[in-house]
């Protein structure tokens, strides 16, 4: 399954997430903090969707009510 998601309230503009049998295969992000998001994408590869959501949901960026990790969690919820 391929998830295309447009995040809200973050610097990143687009997520493309590949999920197979409940496991994240790849994460590609357009925009945002390049190095941080490449690192996050690498860490998520091979992780179960539920675990990733549990780890990232609710993370905030500075004074914003959301963050790229939180928005990735919202995108992953569509895979459940």
Buried (B, 14 or more C-beta within 10 A) or exposed (E): EEBEBEBEEBBBEEBBBBBEEEBBBBBEBEBBBEEEBBEBBEEBEEBBBEBBBEBBBEBEBEEEEBBBBBBBBBBBBEBE
